[in-house]
Amino acid sequence: GNSVTQMEGPVTLSEEAFLTINCTYTATGYPSLFWYVQYPGEGLQLLLKATKADDKGSNKGFEATYRKETTSFHLEKGSVQVSDSAVYFCALIGNFGNEKLTFGTGTRLTIIP
Amino acid sequence: EAGVAQSPRYKIIEKRQSVAFWCNPISGHATLYWYQQILGQGPKLLIQFQNNGVVDDSQLPKDRFSAERLKGVDSTLKIQPAKLEDSAVYLCASSSARGMNDKNIQYFGAGTRLSVL
């Protein structure tokens, strides 16, 4: 079945540091890939997505590129802010009809001033 | 546009008691999902509705969990009787079409945090 493996956290960075959160996946065919973010006390929000190989999703300064050859979708941001502190989830959904959205375990990110 | 509404936000019960959660999806969204998110894990799908019909309930522990969406709009998820391992955040999500593709994104509510003592 489908699975998502995320970089284990928690991750603590100083403000303006460069961020990478690794995500790799296992799936048949060409799944759609997502990053969701969960701020304290809130539900999950879609951060960005990519639906085919070599697509780059981007939003709020975050980027992730769909790498079919390495089955990866790493999240990056060039300069993080305190407001980026949250839990980040990598997720995928297959493209064979009504498949489930499969999540990774989440990575807690804390940015210190 | 109003988001997915869930209530209550928090619930504390003793084991063997029953509890119910309510969800009102985004207006016009035909598909509704209930997820269980245990601390330190990603959300796990419990049940998916398309209008008022069940599409997938393969991971719903049917001996104690039940869910309904009678009029194809809001939904309730019930646990009876609760066990200690049911302590989790229960998330509701909705999307505008059956299943999910690059055009149909799931929108999540803030969740209900359940503690079973």
gemmi code that builds the backbone of each chain (N, CA, C; Angstrom):
import gemmi

chains = {
    "A": [
        ("GLY", (0.828, -1.200, 0.000), (0.000, 0.000, 0.000), (0.863, 1.251, 0.000)),
        ("ASN", (0.197, 2.392, -0.051), (0.901, 3.677, -0.050), (1.448, 4.006, 1.334)),
        ("SER", (2.575, 4.694, 1.370), (3.133, 5.133, 2.651), (3.971, 6.387, 2.448)),
        ("VAL", (4.114, 7.152, 3.526), (4.895, 8.384, 3.522), (5.831, 8.354, 4.717)),
        ("THR", (7.095, 8.643, 4.470), (8.088, 8.685, 5.536), (8.627, 10.108, 5.647)),
        ("GLN", (8.509, 10.673, 6.832), (8.968, 12.034, 7.063), (10.159, 12.064, 7.979)),
        ("MET", (10.946, 13.109, 7.799), (12.058, 13.401, 8.689), (11.529, 13.532, 10.110)),
        ("GLU", (12.187, 12.869, 11.023), (11.724, 12.926, 12.400), (12.059, 14.262, 13.028)),
        ("GLY", (11.199, 14.714, 13.889), (11.469, 15.966, 14.576), (11.736, 15.721, 16.042)),
        ("PRO", (11.589, 16.715, 16.871), (11.294, 18.090, 16.446), (12.514, 18.784, 15.847)),
        ("VAL", (12.230, 19.808, 15.067), (13.278, 20.609, 14.450), (13.214, 22.011, 15.042)),
        ("THR", (14.351, 22.488, 15.499), (14.438, 23.836, 16.061), (15.471, 24.623, 15.276)),
        ("LEU", (15.064, 25.785, 14.777), (15.942, 26.640, 13.991), (15.863, 28.075, 14.481)),
        ("SER", (16.884, 28.821, 14.192), (16.862, 30.251, 14.465), (16.158, 30.970, 13.320)),
        ("GLU", (15.574, 32.105, 13.630), (14.916, 32.912, 12.607), (15.904, 33.214, 11.486)),
        ("GLU", (15.393, 33.185, 10.242), (16.133, 33.446, 9.005), (17.011, 32.275, 8.576)),
        ("ALA", (16.972, 31.171, 9.276), (17.734, 29.990, 8.857), (17.055, 29.338, 7.651)),
        ("PHE", (17.796, 28.460, 6.968), (17.262, 27.696, 5.848), (16.631, 26.409, 6.387)),
        ("LEU", (15.466, 26.088, 5.837), (14.728, 24.927, 6.314), (14.641, 23.858, 5.237)),
        ("THR", (14.882, 22.618, 5.646), (14.547, 21.453, 4.814), (13.881, 20.421, 5.709)),
        ("ILE", (12.722, 19.937, 5.284), (12.075, 18.800, 5.945), (11.932, 17.719, 4.887)),
        ("ASN", (12.574, 16.597, 5.138), (12.590, 15.520, 4.141), (11.307, 14.706, 4.146)),
        ("CYS", (10.900, 14.287, 2.965), (9.730, 13.428, 2.804), (9.981, 12.494, 1.640)),
        ("THR", (9.821, 11.208, 1.864), (9.864, 10.223, 0.793), (8.589, 9.397, 0.834)),
        ("TYR", (8.270, 8.784, -0.287), (6.999, 8.079, -0.353), (7.143, 6.752, -1.084)),
        ("THR", (6.166, 5.909, -0.862), (6.025, 4.656, -1.595), (4.614, 4.595, -2.133)),
        ("ALA", (4.503, 4.444, -3.444), (3.174, 4.374, -4.057), (3.327, 3.826, -5.460)),
        ("THR", (2.276, 3.224, -5.958), (2.292, 2.782, -7.348), (1.813, 3.928, -8.234)),
        ("GLY", (2.302, 3.931, -9.437), (1.876, 4.949, -10.383), (2.398, 6.326, -10.035)),
        ("TYR", (1.554, 7.311, -10.283), (1.950, 8.703, -10.102), (0.996, 9.392, -9.127)),
        ("PRO", (1.287, 9.299, -7.845), (0.389, 9.930, -6.865), (0.491, 11.447, -6.921)),
        ("SER", (-0.487, 12.118, -6.331), (-0.387, 13.549, -6.053), (0.210, 13.718, -4.661)),
        ("LEU", (1.052, 14.731, -4.505), (1.780, 14.928, -3.253), (1.421, 16.276, -2.631)),
        ("PHE", (1.412, 16.303, -1.307), (0.958, 17.487, -0.589), (1.828, 17.739, 0.640)),
        ("TRP", (1.891, 18.992, 1.022), (2.335, 19.372, 2.358), (1.187, 20.123, 3.026)),
        ("TYR", (0.833, 19.632, 4.233), (-0.151, 20.299, 5.069), (0.569, 20.871, 6.282)),
        ("VAL", (0.038, 21.966, 6.826), (0.606, 22.587, 8.015), (-0.482, 22.694, 9.080)),
        ("GLN", (-0.090, 22.455, 10.322), (-1.033, 22.528, 11.442), (-0.463, 23.482, 12.471)),
        ("TYR", (-1.035, 24.682, 12.549), (-0.621, 25.650, 13.550), (-1.253, 25.301, 14.887)),
        ("PRO", (-0.670, 25.732, 15.986), (-1.191, 25.371, 17.309), (-2.677, 25.678, 17.454)),
        ("GLY", (-3.438, 24.676, 17.870), (-4.863, 24.866, 18.113), (-5.728, 24.938, 16.879)),
        ("GLU", (-5.158, 24.671, 15.715), (-5.927, 24.780, 14.473), (-5.938, 23.457, 13.723)),
        ("GLY", (-6.794, 23.386, 12.715), (-6.834, 22.205, 11.865), (-5.737, 22.247, 10.819)),
        ("LEU", (-5.670, 21.211, 10.015), (-4.659, 21.146, 8.964), (-5.038, 22.082, 7.824)),
        ("GLN", (-4.030, 22.742, 7.275), (-4.238, 23.601, 6.118), (-3.313, 23.124, 5.006)),
        ("LEU", (-3.833, 23.103, 3.796), (-2.984, 22.755, 2.673), (-1.955, 23.862, 2.467)),
        ("LEU", (-0.680, 23.495, 2.432), (0.387, 24.471, 2.217), (0.757, 24.528, 0.736)),
        ("LEU", (0.989, 23.350, 0.142), (1.304, 23.309, -1.286), (1.097, 21.896, -1.804)),
        ("LYS", (1.078, 21.782, -3.128), (0.854, 20.473, -3.731), (1.563, 20.368, -5.070)),
        ("ALA", (1.721, 19.130, -5.526), (2.266, 18.857, -6.853), (1.615, 17.580, -7.357)),
        ("THR", (1.254, 17.578, -8.614), (0.469, 16.451, -9.119), (1.190, 15.589, -10.139)),
        ("LYS", (2.364, 16.019, -10.601), (3.107, 15.175, -11.534), (4.597, 15.419, -11.372)),
        ("ALA", (5.358, 14.487, -11.900), (6.814, 14.532, -11.752), (7.383, 15.864, -12.240)),
        ("ASP", (8.335, 16.376, -11.460), (9.054, 17.625, -11.720), (8.229, 18.882, -11.456)),
        ("ASP", (6.966, 18.715, -11.071), (6.176, 19.873, -10.643), (6.790, 20.458, -9.380)),
        ("LYS", (6.736, 21.765, -9.255), (7.160, 22.432, -8.022), (5.956, 23.133, -7.426)),
        ("GLY", (5.610, 22.756, -6.195), (4.571, 23.466, -5.471), (5.212, 24.559, -4.640)),
        ("SER", (4.518, 25.696, -4.495), (5.081, 26.781, -3.697), (3.964, 27.597, -3.072)),
        ("ASN", (4.254, 28.141, -1.872), (3.281, 28.961, -1.167), (3.966, 29.544, 0.058)),
        ("LYS", (3.751, 30.811, 0.334), (4.260, 31.488, 1.531), (5.771, 31.343, 1.684)),
        ("GLY", (6.489, 31.246, 0.581), (7.939, 31.117, 0.632), (8.427, 29.687, 0.740)),
        ("PHE", (7.505, 28.738, 0.927), (7.852, 27.328, 0.962), (7.809, 26.753, -0.454)),
        ("GLU", (8.668, 25.765, -0.704), (8.693, 25.080, -1.999), (8.929, 23.600, -1.783)),
        ("ALA", (8.416, 22.794, -2.719), (8.721, 21.367, -2.740), (8.608, 20.899, -4.172)),
        ("THR", (9.544, 20.058, -4.600), (9.569, 19.562, -5.975), (9.309, 18.064, -5.985)),
        ("TYR", (8.420, 17.633, -6.838), (8.031, 16.232, -7.001), (9.145, 15.527, -7.764)),
        ("ARG", (9.897, 14.692, -7.059), (11.005, 13.959, -7.666), (10.636, 12.490, -7.786)),
        ("LYS", (10.279, 12.091, -8.993), (9.859, 10.711, -9.207), (11.041, 9.756, -9.063)),
        ("GLU", (12.205, 10.172, -9.521), (13.363, 9.265, -9.527), (13.828, 8.923, -8.119)),
        ("THR", (13.623, 9.839, -7.173), (14.015, 9.568, -5.790), (12.799, 9.395, -4.880)),
        ("THR", (11.627, 9.379, -5.440), (10.342, 9.297, -4.707), (10.371, 10.219, -3.490)),
        ("SER", (10.656, 11.495, -3.756), (10.786, 12.455, -2.661), (9.994, 13.715, -2.950)),
        ("PHE", (9.697, 14.435, -1.866), (8.964, 15.700, -1.959), (9.390, 16.545, -0.770)),
        ("HIS", (10.644, 16.928, -0.737), (11.209, 17.638, 0.410), (10.714, 19.080, 0.462)),
        ("LEU", (10.396, 19.540, 1.658), (9.911, 20.905, 1.863), (11.090, 21.819, 2.198)),
        ("GLU", (11.149, 22.982, 1.549), (12.250, 23.922, 1.785), (11.713, 25.337, 1.923)),
        ("LYS", (12.453, 26.116, 2.720), (12.194, 27.554, 2.795), (13.522, 28.247, 3.060)),
        ("GLY", (13.757, 29.309, 2.347), (15.057, 29.961, 2.410), (15.320, 30.722, 3.696)),
        ("SER", (14.278, 31.268, 4.314), (14.466, 32.100, 5.496), (13.213, 31.983, 6.370)),
        ("VAL", (13.305, 31.201, 7.436), (12.109, 30.933, 8.238), (11.862, 32.062, 9.235)),
        ("GLN", (10.596, 32.164, 9.619), (10.166, 33.170, 10.583), (9.541, 32.476, 11.797)),
        ("VAL", (9.452, 33.218, 12.887), (8.836, 32.655, 14.098), (7.427, 32.144, 13.799)),
        ("SER", (6.711, 32.839, 12.933), (5.332, 32.464, 12.598), (5.237, 31.154, 11.817)),
        ("ASP", (6.356, 30.614, 11.379), (6.356, 29.318, 10.679), (6.339, 28.141, 11.650)),
        ("SER", (6.437, 28.418, 12.931), (6.407, 27.354, 13.937), (5.070, 26.622, 13.864)),
        ("ALA", (5.130, 25.328, 13.618), (3.920, 24.531, 13.397), (4.344, 23.075, 13.213)),
        ("VAL", (3.356, 22.213, 12.975), (3.647, 20.830, 12.602), (3.363, 20.680, 11.112)),
        ("TYR", (4.290, 20.083, 10.397), (4.181, 19.940, 8.948), (4.003, 18.463, 8.594)),
        ("PHE", (2.999, 18.200, 7.748), (2.679, 16.833, 7.332), (2.846, 16.693, 5.828)),
        ("CYS", (3.592, 15.693, 5.431), (3.661, 15.304, 4.035), (2.563, 14.271, 3.777)),
        ("ALA", (1.943, 14.318, 2.614), (0.837, 13.394, 2.346), (0.773, 13.085, 0.863)),
        ("LEU", (0.129, 11.980, 0.549), (-0.073, 11.639, -0.853), (-1.435, 11.007, -1.044)),
        ("ILE", (-1.881, 11.051, -2.272), (-3.061, 10.305, -2.659), (-2.789, 9.692, -4.025)),
        ("GLY", (-3.151, 8.426, -4.177), (-2.935, 7.738, -5.431), (-3.900, 8.219, -6.502)),
        ("ASN", (-3.669, 7.755, -7.690), (-4.523, 8.198, -8.802), (-5.295, 7.060, -9.422)),
        ("PHE", (-5.595, 6.036, -8.606), (-6.380, 4.918, -9.113), (-7.768, 4.965, -8.509)),
        ("GLY", (-8.512, 5.974, -8.795), (-9.870, 6.066, -8.285), (-9.914, 6.672, -6.897)),
        ("ASN", (-10.797, 6.194, -6.059), (-11.052, 6.807, -4.765), (-10.085, 6.300, -3.703)),
        ("GLU", (-8.850, 6.767, -3.731), (-7.854, 6.324, -2.763), (-7.800, 7.274, -1.583)),
        ("LYS", (-7.257, 6.737, -0.479), (-7.194, 7.522, 0.752), (-6.041, 8.512, 0.685)),
        ("LEU", (-6.200, 9.614, 1.424), (-5.104, 10.551, 1.654), (-4.245, 9.943, 2.757)),
        ("THR", (-2.988, 9.632, 2.428), (-2.074, 8.994, 3.385), (-1.088, 10.032, 3.889)),
        ("PHE", (-0.988, 10.160, 5.218), (-0.131, 11.161, 5.838), (1.133, 10.542, 6.409)),
        ("GLY", (2.188, 11.353, 6.457), (3.346, 11.024, 7.269), (3.055, 11.332, 8.727)),
        ("THR", (4.029, 11.101, 9.585), (3.818, 11.262, 11.030), (3.910, 12.714, 11.486)),
        ("GLY", (4.356, 13.598, 10.621), (4.441, 15.008, 10.990), (5.807, 15.381, 11.549)),
        ("THR", (6.204, 16.615, 11.306), (7.467, 17.156, 11.833), (7.160, 18.467, 12.531)),
        ("ARG", (7.464, 18.522, 13.825), (7.222, 19.753, 14.583), (8.391, 20.699, 14.390)),
        ("LEU", (8.097, 21.891, 13.932), (9.117, 22.913, 13.668), (8.938, 24.057, 14.649)),
        ("THR", (10.029, 24.416, 15.315), (10.021, 25.560, 16.222), (11.100, 26.531, 15.768)),
        ("ILE", (10.700, 27.777, 15.574), (11.641, 28.820, 15.169), (11.843, 29.755, 16.350)),
        ("ILE", (13.094, 29.963, 16.724), (13.407, 30.836, 17.862), (13.960, 32.162, 17.349)),
        ("PRO", (13.563, 33.260, 17.993), (13.997, 34.588, 17.530), (15.508, 34.773, 17.689)),
    ],
    "B": [
        ("GLU", (-15.897, 32.729, 2.879), (-16.496, 31.377, 2.922), (-16.172, 30.749, 4.270)),
        ("ALA", (-17.222, 30.260, 4.956), (-17.010, 29.639, 6.256), (-16.289, 28.311, 6.061)),
        ("GLY", (-15.440, 27.977, 7.046), (-14.688, 26.737, 6.977), (-15.473, 25.583, 7.553)),
        ("VAL", (-14.785, 24.472, 7.773), (-15.389, 23.290, 8.376), (-15.528, 23.547, 9.882)),
        ("ALA", (-16.740, 23.390, 10.383), (-17.008, 23.639, 11.797), (-17.103, 22.317, 12.555)),
        ("GLN", (-16.463, 22.269, 13.709), (-16.524, 21.076, 14.551), (-16.825, 21.480, 15.984)),
        ("SER", (-17.548, 20.612, 16.666), (-17.780, 20.825, 18.100), (-17.966, 19.484, 18.784)),
        ("PRO", (-17.650, 19.404, 20.087), (-16.954, 20.437, 20.851), (-15.469, 20.492, 20.498)),
        ("ARG", (-14.743, 21.446, 21.013), (-13.300, 21.500, 20.780), (-12.552, 20.526, 21.676)),
        ("TYR", (-13.068, 20.337, 22.867), (-12.428, 19.442, 23.833), (-13.496, 18.613, 24.539)),
        ("LYS", (-13.121, 17.374, 24.875), (-14.032, 16.516, 25.613), (-13.212, 15.580, 26.475)),
        ("ILE", (-13.607, 15.486, 27.741), (-12.964, 14.554, 28.653), (-14.039, 13.615, 29.183)),
        ("ILE", (-13.808, 12.329, 29.029), (-14.773, 11.339, 29.513), (-14.017, 10.211, 30.193)),
        ("GLU", (-14.777, 9.380, 30.905), (-14.182, 8.187, 31.497), (-14.406, 7.010, 30.552)),
        ("LYS", (-13.529, 6.027, 30.668), (-13.676, 4.853, 29.802), (-15.041, 4.214, 30.033)),
        ("ARG", (-15.531, 3.630, 28.964), (-16.842, 2.983, 28.905), (-17.999, 3.974, 28.751)),
        ("GLN", (-17.717, 5.276, 28.836), (-18.767, 6.251, 28.544), (-18.898, 6.416, 27.031)),
        ("SER", (-19.936, 7.114, 26.616), (-20.136, 7.393, 25.205), (-19.889, 8.875, 24.944)),
        ("VAL", (-19.583, 9.179, 23.681), (-19.300, 10.562, 23.292), (-19.695, 10.741, 21.829)),
        ("ALA", (-20.059, 11.963, 21.479), (-20.421, 12.260, 20.093), (-19.769, 13.553, 19.664)),
        ("PHE", (-19.340, 13.571, 18.412), (-18.719, 14.750, 17.817), (-19.577, 15.181, 16.631)),
        ("TRP", (-19.578, 16.484, 16.393), (-20.387, 17.024, 15.310), (-19.511, 17.768, 14.311)),
        ("CYS", (-19.880, 17.698, 13.051), (-19.140, 18.382, 12.000), (-20.109, 18.987, 10.988)),
        ("ASN", (-19.847, 20.224, 10.624), (-20.592, 20.879, 9.544), (-19.596, 21.256, 8.459)),
        ("PRO", (-19.677, 20.628, 7.300), (-18.678, 20.876, 6.267), (-18.894, 22.227, 5.581)),
        ("ILE", (-17.985, 22.551, 4.699), (-18.125, 23.750, 3.881), (-19.361, 23.583, 3.002)),
        ("SER", (-20.126, 24.645, 2.887), (-21.370, 24.589, 2.125), (-21.117, 24.110, 0.695)),
        ("GLY", (-21.898, 23.121, 0.298), (-21.786, 22.612, -1.069), (-20.802, 21.468, -1.248)),
        ("HIS", (-20.038, 21.172, -0.210), (-19.088, 20.062, -0.316), (-19.811, 18.736, -0.141)),
        ("ALA", (-19.707, 17.888, -1.165), (-20.430, 16.627, -1.138), (-19.710, 15.551, -0.328)),
        ("THR", (-18.403, 15.655, -0.225), (-17.622, 14.598, 0.419), (-17.175, 15.042, 1.802)),
        ("LEU", (-17.381, 14.173, 2.770), (-17.029, 14.468, 4.160), (-16.208, 13.309, 4.710)),
        ("TYR", (-15.184, 13.656, 5.464), (-14.249, 12.667, 6.013), (-14.132, 12.856, 7.532)),
        ("TRP", (-13.983, 11.752, 8.231), (-13.591, 11.779, 9.643), (-12.235, 11.094, 9.770)),
        ("TYR", (-11.318, 11.770, 10.473), (-9.985, 11.242, 10.717), (-9.741, 11.147, 12.227)),
        ("GLN", (-8.900, 10.196, 12.582), (-8.406, 10.095, 13.960), (-6.915, 10.420, 13.939)),
        ("GLN", (-6.504, 11.368, 14.781), (-5.094, 11.732, 14.860), (-4.597, 11.481, 16.278)),
        ("ILE", (-3.871, 10.396, 16.445), (-3.273, 10.080, 17.738), (-2.003, 10.892, 17.893)),
        ("LEU", (-1.706, 11.295, 19.115), (-0.547, 12.155, 19.396), (0.720, 11.581, 18.779)),
        ("GLY", (1.407, 12.416, 18.004), (2.664, 11.998, 17.395), (2.512, 11.252, 16.084)),
        ("GLN", (1.287, 11.125, 15.608), (1.044, 10.417, 14.344), (0.298, 11.318, 13.366)),
        ("GLY", (0.303, 10.909, 12.109), (-0.499, 11.600, 11.119), (-1.948, 11.167, 11.212)),
        ("PRO", (-2.855, 11.958, 10.667), (-4.280, 11.579, 10.683), (-4.521, 10.274, 9.936)),
        ("LYS", (-5.452, 9.492, 10.457), (-5.854, 8.237, 9.832), (-7.336, 8.315, 9.495)),
        ("LEU", (-7.677, 8.007, 8.250), (-9.071, 8.075, 7.827), (-9.904, 7.016, 8.534)),
        ("LEU", (-11.027, 7.460, 9.116), (-11.977, 6.529, 9.726), (-13.117, 6.212, 8.766)),
        ("ILE", (-13.686, 7.243, 8.166), (-14.845, 7.048, 7.310), (-14.946, 8.206, 6.332)),
        ("GLN", (-15.456, 7.875, 5.140), (-15.669, 8.872, 4.097), (-17.104, 8.757, 3.608)),
        ("PHE", (-17.782, 9.897, 3.538), (-19.133, 9.971, 3.002), (-19.131, 10.707, 1.671)),
        ("GLN", (-19.976, 10.256, 0.778), (-20.289, 11.001, -0.434), (-21.781, 11.311, -0.332)),
        ("ASN", (-22.104, 12.576, -0.161), (-23.471, 12.974, 0.200), (-23.856, 12.221, 1.481)),
        ("ASN", (-24.919, 11.442, 1.489), (-25.274, 10.739, 2.724), (-24.921, 9.258, 2.684)),
        ("GLY", (-24.128, 8.849, 1.682), (-23.728, 7.461, 1.573), (-22.285, 7.244, 1.978)),
        ("VAL", (-22.002, 6.072, 2.545), (-20.651, 5.731, 2.978), (-19.849, 5.213, 1.783)),
        ("VAL", (-18.681, 5.833, 1.553), (-17.799, 5.408, 0.467), (-16.752, 4.436, 0.986)),
        ("ASP", (-16.221, 4.735, 2.193), (-15.147, 3.905, 2.746), (-15.221, 3.974, 4.267)),
        ("ASP", (-15.447, 2.857, 4.893), (-15.392, 2.787, 6.362), (-14.541, 1.610, 6.803)),
        ("SER", (-13.572, 1.255, 5.968), (-12.775, 0.057, 6.221), (-11.916, 0.165, 7.478)),
        ("GLN", (-11.588, 1.376, 7.921), (-10.755, 1.532, 9.104), (-11.540, 2.037, 10.313)),
        ("LEU", (-12.840, 1.966, 10.234), (-13.686, 2.373, 11.358), (-13.922, 1.166, 12.271)),
        ("PRO", (-13.571, 1.255, 13.543), (-13.834, 0.128, 14.473), (-15.327, 0.039, 14.763)),
        ("LYS", (-16.006, -0.750, 13.964), (-17.461, -0.699, 13.955), (-18.106, -1.262, 15.219)),
        ("ASP", (-17.328, -1.955, 16.030), (-17.912, -2.461, 17.271), (-18.170, -1.331, 18.267)),
        ("ARG", (-17.504, -0.192, 18.083), (-17.687, 0.904, 19.044), (-17.898, 2.265, 18.391)),
        ("PHE", (-17.473, 2.402, 17.145), (-17.596, 3.677, 16.442), (-18.759, 3.610, 15.453)),
        ("SER", (-19.474, 4.716, 15.351), (-20.496, 4.837, 14.323), (-20.522, 6.277, 13.827)),
        ("ALA", (-20.966, 6.446, 12.608), (-21.054, 7.790, 12.035), (-22.250, 7.846, 11.106)),
        ("GLU", (-22.817, 9.023, 11.020), (-23.940, 9.201, 10.105), (-23.908, 10.590, 9.500)),
        ("ARG", (-24.537, 10.669, 8.353), (-24.666, 11.948, 7.651), (-26.027, 11.901, 6.952)),
        ("LEU", (-27.060, 11.978, 7.753), (-28.404, 11.641, 7.292), (-28.901, 12.516, 6.157)),
        ("LYS", (-28.662, 13.790, 6.180), (-29.202, 14.685, 5.159), (-28.135, 15.120, 4.177)),
        ("GLY", (-26.987, 14.461, 4.219), (-25.922, 14.789, 3.280), (-25.233, 16.104, 3.555)),
        ("VAL", (-25.435, 16.646, 4.768), (-24.765, 17.903, 5.102), (-23.882, 17.655, 6.324)),
        ("ASP", (-24.417, 17.953, 7.530), (-23.585, 17.757, 8.705), (-23.540, 16.282, 9.106)),
        ("SER", (-22.592, 15.985, 9.990), (-22.331, 14.589, 10.337), (-22.019, 14.484, 11.825)),
        ("THR", (-22.308, 13.320, 12.380), (-21.899, 13.026, 13.751), (-21.088, 11.740, 13.784)),
        ("LEU", (-20.098, 11.724, 14.630), (-19.282, 10.543, 14.891), (-19.472, 10.188, 16.365)),
        ("LYS", (-19.796, 8.933, 16.634), (-20.049, 8.506, 18.011), (-19.114, 7.371, 18.405)),
        ("ILE", (-18.736, 7.379, 19.663), (-17.951, 6.294, 20.235), (-18.707, 5.776, 21.450)),
        ("GLN", (-18.973, 4.463, 21.440), (-19.713, 3.866, 22.553), (-19.414, 2.385, 22.636)),
        ("PRO", (-18.777, 1.900, 23.692), (-18.171, 2.638, 24.789), (-16.742, 3.046, 24.457)),
        ("ALA", (-16.280, 4.123, 25.050), (-14.928, 4.606, 24.780), (-13.888, 3.781, 25.535)),
        ("LYS", (-12.714, 3.664, 24.922), (-11.566, 3.013, 25.541), (-10.440, 4.042, 25.683)),
        ("LEU", (-9.497, 3.704, 26.542), (-8.375, 4.619, 26.774), (-7.655, 4.961, 25.464)),
        ("GLU", (-7.521, 3.950, 24.589), (-6.776, 4.166, 23.347), (-7.514, 5.028, 22.329)),
        ("ASP", (-8.741, 5.428, 22.645), (-9.470, 6.333, 21.759), (-9.077, 7.789, 21.975)),
        ("SER", (-8.256, 8.052, 22.976), (-7.783, 9.418, 23.208), (-7.019, 9.889, 21.976)),
        ("ALA", (-7.488, 10.977, 21.377), (-6.939, 11.453, 20.113), (-7.640, 12.752, 19.746)),
        ("VAL", (-7.196, 13.336, 18.635), (-7.927, 14.448, 18.028), (-8.722, 13.884, 16.865)),
        ("TYR", (-9.998, 14.205, 16.813), (-10.864, 13.741, 15.734), (-11.102, 14.908, 14.789)),
        ("LEU", (-10.635, 14.718, 13.570), (-10.691, 15.771, 12.562), (-11.771, 15.469, 11.539)),
        ("CYS", (-12.473, 16.495, 11.162), (-13.436, 16.389, 10.069), (-12.894, 17.199, 8.895)),
        ("ALA", (-13.098, 16.703, 7.709), (-12.671, 17.410, 6.506), (-13.754, 17.285, 5.448)),
        ("SER", (-13.742, 18.206, 4.498), (-14.687, 18.101, 3.395), (-14.003, 18.491, 2.099)),
        ("SER", (-14.549, 17.993, 1.016), (-14.052, 18.353, -0.301), (-15.239, 18.418, -1.250)),
        ("SER", (-14.989, 18.999, -2.419), (-16.121, 19.352, -3.275), (-16.529, 18.272, -4.246)),
        ("ALA", (-15.803, 17.130, -4.252), (-16.190, 16.063, -5.169), (-15.769, 14.738, -4.608)),
        ("ARG", (-16.272, 13.681, -5.159), (-15.959, 12.333, -4.712), (-14.482, 12.062, -4.889)),
        ("GLY", (-13.877, 11.398, -3.907), (-12.465, 11.080, -3.984), (-11.644, 12.359, -4.005)),
        ("MET", (-10.520, 12.306, -4.591), (-9.643, 13.481, -4.558), (-8.731, 13.463, -5.778)),
        ("ASN", (-8.615, 14.567, -6.426), (-7.627, 14.686, -7.494), (-7.017, 16.070, -7.391)),
        ("ASP", (-6.290, 16.459, -8.408), (-5.580, 17.718, -8.264), (-6.517, 18.914, -8.222)),
        ("LYS", (-7.805, 18.713, -8.513), (-8.730, 19.830, -8.443), (-9.481, 19.890, -7.114)),
        ("ASN", (-9.475, 18.812, -6.352), (-10.333, 18.711, -5.170), (-9.484, 18.524, -3.919)),
        ("ILE", (-9.428, 19.555, -3.128), (-8.594, 19.570, -1.940), (-9.463, 19.333, -0.711)),
        ("GLN", (-8.930, 18.643, 0.281), (-9.647, 18.445, 1.533), (-9.384, 19.623, 2.469)),
        ("TYR", (-10.460, 20.184, 3.022), (-10.377, 21.284, 3.967), (-10.742, 20.746, 5.345)),
        ("PHE", (-9.881, 21.041, 6.314), (-10.019, 20.451, 7.638), (-10.596, 21.434, 8.653)),
        ("GLY", (-11.367, 20.890, 9.593), (-11.779, 21.641, 10.754), (-10.688, 21.644, 11.804)),
        ("ALA", (-10.937, 22.361, 12.909), (-9.934, 22.482, 13.969), (-9.832, 21.222, 14.819)),
        ("GLY", (-10.833, 20.351, 14.731), (-10.763, 19.086, 15.444), (-11.373, 19.121, 16.830)),
        ("THR", (-11.659, 17.930, 17.347), (-12.114, 17.739, 18.725), (-11.065, 16.899, 19.438)),
        ("ARG", (-10.533, 17.434, 20.508), (-9.531, 16.687, 21.287), (-10.251, 15.888, 22.366)),
        ("LEU", (-10.168, 14.569, 22.269), (-10.827, 13.668, 23.221), (-9.800, 13.068, 24.165)),
        ("SER", (-10.090, 13.169, 25.452), (-9.274, 12.492, 26.464), (-10.156, 11.492, 27.177)),
        ("VAL", (-9.733, 10.233, 27.167), (-10.471, 9.169, 27.855), (-9.659, 8.763, 29.087)),
        ("LEU", (-10.272, 8.910, 30.259), (-9.563, 8.649, 31.524), (-9.952, 7.298, 32.113)),
    ],
}
model = gemmi.Model(1)
for chain_id, residues in chains.items():
    chain = gemmi.Chain(chain_id)
    for i, (resn, *xyz) in enumerate(residues, 1):
        res = gemmi.Residue()
        res.name, res.seqid = resn, gemmi.SeqId(i, " ")
        for name, pos in zip(("N", "CA", "C"), xyz):
            atom = gemmi.Atom()
            atom.name, atom.element = name, gemmi.Element(name[0])
            atom.pos, atom.b_iso = gemmi.Position(*pos), 0.0
            res.add_atom(atom)
        chain.add_residue(res)
    model.add_chain(chain)
structure = gemmi.Structure()
structure.add_model(model)
structure.setup_entities()
